[in-house]
Amino acid sequence: MSSRIFKLAQSFLNRKKKKKKKSIINKLDHITETYYDESFLKMDGFDSCVIGMDQTNLKLIYSKKAILDVLINENDLSELEAIEYYEFNILGCYMGEKTPILCDDIF
């Protein structure tokens, strides 16, 4: 009985995680579909980190917390290594007029 309850709980948690990740990915899809005639600069490997768009300048907005999570979980970096990588390789990167906005949402 307890293993069945455990499996049900695990299934519920997995579905909840998938829904959350899917909704974040859908933000990028929604933005690119809504503004189909615009071009956006995207950061490779961080599609799930998009949290919105600057409507004035038509730039994507990425979550710092989500980027660090990707670096830690998918690239096997320690927290310190992920922060260092973010600060030296992502934060200071300028790709022109459409450079994405990085939102510091860690408080």
BALOBA-1460 file (C-alpha; in Angstrom, 3 decimals):
// residues 107
<rec num="1" residu="m" x="0.000" y="0.000" z="0.000"/>
<rec num="2" residu="s" x="2.725" y="2.505" z="0.927"/>
<rec num="3" residu="s" x="4.638" y="1.915" z="-2.319"/>
<rec num="4" residu="r" x="1.451" y="2.629" z="-4.275"/>
<rec num="5" residu="i" x="0.947" y="5.903" z="-2.380"/>
<rec num="6" residu="f" x="4.597" y="6.766" z="-3.000"/>
<rec num="7" residu="k" x="4.183" y="6.144" z="-6.745"/>
<rec num="8" residu="l" x="1.042" y="8.286" z="-6.840"/>
<rec num="9" residu="a" x="2.788" y="11.115" z="-5.002"/>
<rec num="10" residu="q" x="5.813" y="10.845" z="-7.284"/>
<rec num="11" residu="s" x="3.578" y="10.879" z="-10.368"/>
<rec num="12" residu="f" x="1.779" y="13.985" z="-9.084"/>
<rec num="13" residu="l" x="5.067" y="15.799" z="-8.423"/>
<rec num="14" residu="n" x="6.434" y="14.887" z="-11.857"/>
<rec num="15" residu="r" x="3.288" y="16.207" z="-13.542"/>
<rec num="16" residu="k" x="3.534" y="19.432" z="-11.540"/>
<rec num="17" residu="k" x="7.187" y="19.893" z="-12.580"/>
<rec num="18" residu="k" x="6.361" y="19.244" z="-16.236"/>
<rec num="19" residu="k" x="3.487" y="21.736" z="-16.179"/>
<rec num="20" residu="k" x="5.699" y="24.413" z="-14.633"/>
<rec num="21" residu="k" x="8.498" y="23.876" z="-17.151"/>
<rec num="22" residu="k" x="6.007" y="23.727" z="-20.013"/>
<rec num="23" residu="s" x="4.431" y="27.047" z="-19.018"/>
<rec num="24" residu="i" x="7.837" y="28.737" z="-19.031"/>
<rec num="25" residu="i" x="8.688" y="27.331" z="-22.450"/>
<rec num="26" residu="n" x="5.274" y="28.418" z="-23.681"/>
<rec num="27" residu="k" x="6.148" y="32.006" z="-22.762"/>
<rec num="28" residu="l" x="8.884" y="32.037" z="-25.375"/>
<rec num="29" residu="d" x="6.644" y="30.268" z="-27.890"/>
<rec num="30" residu="h" x="3.815" y="32.691" z="-27.146"/>
<rec num="31" residu="i" x="6.081" y="35.711" z="-27.579"/>
<rec num="32" residu="t" x="7.562" y="34.520" z="-30.869"/>
<rec num="33" residu="e" x="4.128" y="33.556" z="-32.211"/>
<rec num="34" residu="t" x="2.515" y="36.825" z="-31.142"/>
<rec num="35" residu="y" x="5.319" y="38.932" z="-32.591"/>
<rec num="36" residu="y" x="5.938" y="36.685" z="-35.595"/>
<rec num="37" residu="d" x="7.251" y="39.524" z="-37.751"/>
<rec num="38" residu="e" x="9.901" y="40.518" z="-35.181"/>
<rec num="39" residu="s" x="13.259" y="38.875" z="-34.630"/>
<rec num="40" residu="f" x="14.509" y="38.203" z="-31.125"/>
<rec num="41" residu="l" x="17.988" y="37.368" z="-29.921"/>
<rec num="42" residu="k" x="17.800" y="34.171" z="-27.897"/>
<rec num="43" residu="m" x="20.393" y="32.686" z="-25.602"/>
<rec num="44" residu="d" x="21.135" y="29.124" z="-26.704"/>
<rec num="45" residu="g" x="20.184" y="26.520" z="-24.133"/>
<rec num="46" residu="f" x="18.149" y="28.863" z="-21.982"/>
<rec num="47" residu="d" x="14.711" y="28.884" z="-23.659"/>
<rec num="48" residu="s" x="13.107" y="27.723" z="-20.425"/>
<rec num="49" residu="c" x="14.530" y="30.780" z="-18.636"/>
<rec num="50" residu="v" x="12.480" y="33.357" z="-20.568"/>
<rec num="51" residu="i" x="10.116" y="35.146" z="-18.182"/>
<rec num="52" residu="g" x="8.782" y="37.862" z="-20.439"/>
<rec num="53" residu="m" x="9.461" y="40.546" z="-22.990"/>
<rec num="54" residu="d" x="10.202" y="44.258" z="-22.956"/>
<rec num="55" residu="q" x="7.378" y="45.605" z="-25.091"/>
<rec num="56" residu="t" x="9.066" y="48.950" z="-25.721"/>
<rec num="57" residu="n" x="12.344" y="47.601" z="-27.119"/>
<rec num="58" residu="l" x="11.129" y="44.117" z="-28.108"/>
<rec num="59" residu="k" x="13.783" y="42.283" z="-26.093"/>
<rec num="60" residu="l" x="13.395" y="38.954" z="-24.334"/>
<rec num="61" residu="i" x="13.760" y="38.945" z="-20.550"/>
<rec num="62" residu="y" x="15.576" y="36.037" z="-18.900"/>
<rec num="63" residu="s" x="15.501" y="34.999" z="-15.244"/>
<rec num="64" residu="k" x="18.902" y="34.923" z="-13.513"/>
<rec num="65" residu="k" x="17.647" y="32.291" z="-11.079"/>
<rec num="66" residu="a" x="16.453" y="30.034" z="-13.910"/>
<rec num="67" residu="i" x="19.742" y="30.461" z="-15.807"/>
<rec num="68" residu="l" x="21.733" y="29.478" z="-12.717"/>
<rec num="69" residu="d" x="19.442" y="26.464" z="-12.231"/>
<rec num="70" residu="v" x="20.132" y="25.343" z="-15.812"/>
<rec num="71" residu="l" x="23.870" y="25.791" z="-15.347"/>
<rec num="72" residu="i" x="23.834" y="23.813" z="-12.100"/>
<rec num="73" residu="n" x="21.411" y="21.035" z="-13.061"/>
<rec num="74" residu="e" x="22.118" y="20.512" z="-16.753"/>
<rec num="75" residu="n" x="25.804" y="21.422" z="-16.943"/>
<rec num="76" residu="d" x="26.937" y="19.915" z="-13.634"/>
<rec num="77" residu="l" x="28.429" y="23.121" z="-12.282"/>
<rec num="78" residu="s" x="28.629" y="23.922" z="-8.591"/>
<rec num="79" residu="e" x="26.680" y="26.951" z="-7.403"/>
<rec num="80" residu="l" x="29.862" y="29.030" z="-7.232"/>
<rec num="81" residu="e" x="30.972" y="27.905" z="-10.719"/>
<rec num="82" residu="a" x="27.515" y="28.718" z="-12.119"/>
<rec num="83" residu="i" x="27.552" y="32.210" z="-10.612"/>
<rec num="84" residu="e" x="31.064" y="32.821" z="-11.928"/>
<rec num="85" residu="y" x="30.114" y="31.563" z="-15.394"/>
<rec num="86" residu="y" x="26.981" y="33.732" z="-15.386"/>
<rec num="87" residu="e" x="28.854" y="36.868" z="-14.325"/>
<rec num="88" residu="f" x="31.747" y="36.513" z="-16.772"/>
<rec num="89" residu="n" x="30.089" y="34.920" z="-19.820"/>
<rec num="90" residu="i" x="26.440" y="35.944" z="-19.777"/>
<rec num="91" residu="l" x="25.924" y="39.114" z="-17.754"/>
<rec num="92" residu="g" x="28.480" y="41.213" z="-19.597"/>
<rec num="93" residu="c" x="27.677" y="39.880" z="-23.060"/>
<rec num="94" residu="y" x="26.524" y="42.489" z="-25.563"/>
<rec num="95" residu="m" x="25.029" y="41.167" z="-28.801"/>
<rec num="96" residu="g" x="23.799" y="44.420" z="-30.266"/>
<rec num="97" residu="e" x="20.578" y="46.392" z="-30.025"/>
<rec num="98" residu="k" x="18.433" y="43.338" z="-29.293"/>
<rec num="99" residu="t" x="20.610" y="41.962" z="-26.479"/>
<rec num="100" residu="p" x="18.251" y="40.176" z="-24.059"/>
<rec num="101" residu="i" x="17.506" y="41.665" z="-20.655"/>
<rec num="102" residu="l" x="18.703" y="39.714" z="-17.617"/>
<rec num="103" residu="c" x="16.419" y="40.033" z="-14.614"/>
<rec num="104" residu="d" x="18.024" y="39.521" z="-11.198"/>
<rec num="105" residu="d" x="15.169" y="37.708" z="-9.484"/>
<rec num="106" residu="i" x="17.163" y="36.215" z="-6.612"/>
<rec num="107" residu="f" x="16.143" y="37.884" z="-3.345"/>
